Each structure stands twice: as structure tokens, then as C-alpha cells.
Amino acid sequence: MLLVKLQKMFSNDGLVLMWLKSYLSDSSYTVIYAGYTSGKVLIICSVPQGTVLGPLLFILYIAHISDVAAGQC
């Protein structure tokens, strides 16, 4: 959803969109606690945490949330 929004907002069709798609795709996480490791969980809808771009992408992701709530998107 974020990639579609970025494409519509900024008309990114080329290299920048491909780079962002690569950056946001195929993410996963595991949790390690007290010596135990959880299974791998694929992330299908998220913004990377702990990154420089994370806060900016999150702001772009929720920028029009009021329109979605109002049923305008």
C-alpha cells in the first residue's frame, strides 16, 4: 500500500520506486528472549523500525488516514 501511495503522490515510476520496493519487501523478524528464539515471521505491511527512513515513510503512510476513515479513498 505504501508503494502505491508513493507512486501516486510523487509519480515515481523508475529507479526510485524500484529501490523503495526492494527496501520494503521481504522483511521478517525473530525474537530472542532468555536464550530462546522464536520462529521467523514475515512482515507484509510495515515500515522498517530503527532506520533513518522509517519515521518519514510512516508519516507518508498515514498522511491521508482521515480520508480513509471518511471513506474518500
Buried (B, 14 or more C-beta within 10 A) or exposed (E): EBBEBBBEEEEBEEEEBEEBBEBBEEBEEEEEEEEEEEEEEEBEEBBBEEEEEEEEBBEBBEEBEEEEEEEEE
